[in-house]
């Protein structure tokens, strides 16, 4: 090869190398950004709604596990005043959040999330934990089951406390100590159960008989944690509601407060719902 030919070949190699370097300069950052986006896809916000005779602290053990798994967790207060307005309160809270939401309810909180999620496209899944899942027009107390510890003379399980501005005949319902420590908090160590009893938040009597609105479980996929030893919402009643809603059912050997006694199992179901709807 002559000297001019060798010079031309070197020049061609330099041009090709320069073009390749320029191409890689453009492509590699874009590929890295795409890979980064795949790995940093934000997880859905988990919203945990407590039930009657409890407050947001009842979700502490579950919420801690979800946070450690990388999920944003919010636990708004449930007013426990009226199913319609309680649902509206939680719905208003949900409207302030951006991105996908997994909405979880325990006990009466299940009835509330059933109302609150209706019409909200950000709610990707409902999770019921020993919870009411009423259909339109139903009231929660009759859904607890024939053998429910609450399906007895109300004076034997409730303390009735007037509250200011109550509609005629309405009162706050507190669980009597024997009912709280027995069927309600079954499986919870007694010292912890006593603390929960002392701090219980009451449910207005009228809330238990407010007809439910259009249920979100008709349009949103749902999961259900069924406590096989629940004496407040009987396993039979839970299975009926979960099956009707088309929920994926997970049974746990626990009483009404599985969120406290079996937090790992409850958190696992919530994560399953989040993964399945991602």
N, C-alpha and C positions, 0 to 999 in steps of 0.2 A: 504494500500500500504506500502510495506516495505521500510526501509530507502534506500537501494540500488536502488529500483525502483524510489523513489522520486528524488534521485540524478540524475539518468539517464534522468528523465523527464525534470528536470531543465536544464541539459546540452543540451538536444534536443531543448528546447525553446530558449536557448541562441544562438545555432547554426543557427536556423531559423531566429531569429532577426538579427543576423549579416549578413546573406545572403540577407535579405530584405533591410537592410540599404545599403549594397554595391550596390544592384540593383538600388535603388532610387538615389544613388549618381551618377550613370551613366545616368539614364534615365531623371531625372528632368532637368539638364542643357541642354540636347539635346532638350527636349520639349520646354524649355524656349527660346532657340535659334531659333527654328522653328517658334514659335509664334512671336518672335521679327522680324524675316525675313518677316513674313506676314505683319506686321504692318509698317515696314520701307521700303517696296518696293519703289524704287525711282520713282518719277513721270516723265513723259516725259518732255523734254525740249520744250518749246513753242518758235518758231522762228517767229517773226512778221516782215513782209516786207512791207515797205511803197510804196506809189504810186507816180505819177508825181505831181509836184507843191506842194510837201510836203517833210518832212524829218522824221527821226525816232521819233521825239517828238510828231508826230501825234498819236502815239500808247501809249503815257504816261498813259492816264486814264485807258485803257484796261490792259496794262502791270502791273500797280500798283495793280489792282484787282486780276490778275492771281498770282502775287507774294504773295499777302496776302493769297491766297488759297493754297500756298505751291509749286507752279510750278516754276522751273527755267525758266527765260525769257531772250531771246537774241533778239536784234533789230539791225541787221547789216545794214549799209548804202546800198541803191540801187543806182547804178551809174546813171541810167536814160540816158544811151548813146545809147544802141543798144540791142534789145530784146535777141539776141543770146548771146552776151558777158555779158549782165546783168544776164542772167540765169546762165552762167558759173561762174560768180563771186559769186552768192549765193550758187551754187552747191559746189564750193570750200570751202566756209565757213561751209556748212553742213558737209563736209567730215572731219572737225576737231572736230566734236562733237561725243560723245559716247552715246550709249543708244537710246531709242525711241525718235522720233521727231514729233511734230505736227507743220505743216508748214502753215502759215497764210499770205494771201496777200490782200491788199486793192487796188482797182482800177487797174492801170497799174501793180502794184505788183502782182496781180492775174495772169497776163500773165507770169510774171517772175517765180513765184513758179511753174507754170505749166511746165516750162522748167527745172527748177532746181531740182525738185524731181525725175525726170525720171531716173530709174535705181538705186536709193538709197534705199536699203531695210530698213533703219532705219526710213524713213518717213512713219509713220503709218496712217496719215490722212492729208488731205488738207482742209483748211477753206478759203472760198472766202468771202470777205466783200465788197459789191458794186463793184464787180471786173470783169475784163475780164478773161474768161476761154476759150482761143482759141483752135481750133483744128489745126492739122498739116496743114501748108501752109497759114493759115489765118493771116490777119493783124488787129491790134487792132482798129484803127480809124474807119474803116467801121463797126465794131461790136458794136459801141456805140449806134446805133439805129437811125431810121429816124428822130425822134423828138429831138435828143440830141442837147443841146445848143452848142455843138462843130460842129454840122453838118450844118454849115453856111459858109459864106465867111471868110476864116481864118484871113484876115486882121482886121475883126471886133472883134475877140476874143483873138488874140495873138499879143504880141510884139515880133518881130523877132530880135534876137541878134546874130551876128557872133561869132564864137569861134575859137581859134587857132587850126590849123591842121584839120579843118572840111573837109569832102569829098565835092566835087563840089556840090553846091546847098544846102548843109545842114546848118541849123542854130539851135540855141537854141530857144525854144518856152516858153515864159512867158505868163501867163494869164493876160489879161488886168484887171484893177481894177474892172470895172463894172461886168465882167464875174466872177471874183473870189468872190467878195462880194455877187453877186446875185446867179446864179445857182450852182456854185461850193461849196460855204460855206453856203448854205441855212440852216437856223436853228441855226447857230453859232452866239452867241452874237456879235454885230458889233465891239466892242473894240478888242475882241479876233480874229475876222475875219481879222481886219486890221493888227494885228500883224502877222498872218499867211500869209497874202498877201505880207507883206514886206519881209518875210523870205523865200518865196517860192523858191524851187529848180527847174530849168527848165528841160524840156524833149527835147532831140534832135528830130528834125523833122523826121529824118530817123528811129528813134525807133518806131514811130507810123506806119511805113510801112514795118517793117522787118517781113518776113514770119515766123510764129511760127514753132517750131520743134515738135517732138513726144510728145503728151500731157500726163502728169503723171496721169490725172484723169481717164485714161482708165484702169489703174491697181491699183490705190490707192483710197480708199473710200473718199468721199468729203462731206462737209457741205457748205451751202451757206446762208449768211445773205443778204436779198434782201430789199433794201430801196425803199419803195413804192412811195416816192416823189423825187427820184433821177432824176435830170435833165441833168446829165452828161452821165451816162450810164442808159438809160431808163429802167423802170421796165420790159417792154416787152422784151428788149434785154437781161436783166439779167435772166429773167425766161427761155428764150430760151437756154442760155448757161448752166444754172444750171440743167435744165431738161435733156439736151443732155448729160451732165456729170454724170447723175444719182445722183446728190447731194440731200441731205436732206435740204429742204428749210425752212428757218425761215424768215417771213416777219416782218419788223419793220417800223413803221411810222416815216420815217426820210429821209433826203436828202442824198447827196453823202458822207457826212462825218459822218456817223452813228458811226464810231469809236470814234468820239469826242462828238457827241450829245447824243448817246445811248450806252455808254461804258459798262454798266451793261448787256444789252441784248447781245452785241457782245461777252463779256467775257463768258457769260453763254453758248453760242453756242460752243465756243472753248473748254470749259470744257466738254461739252457733247461729242464732238469728241474725246477728250482725254480718257474719261471714256469708251466710246464704243469700243475703239481699244486697251484698256489696256490688 
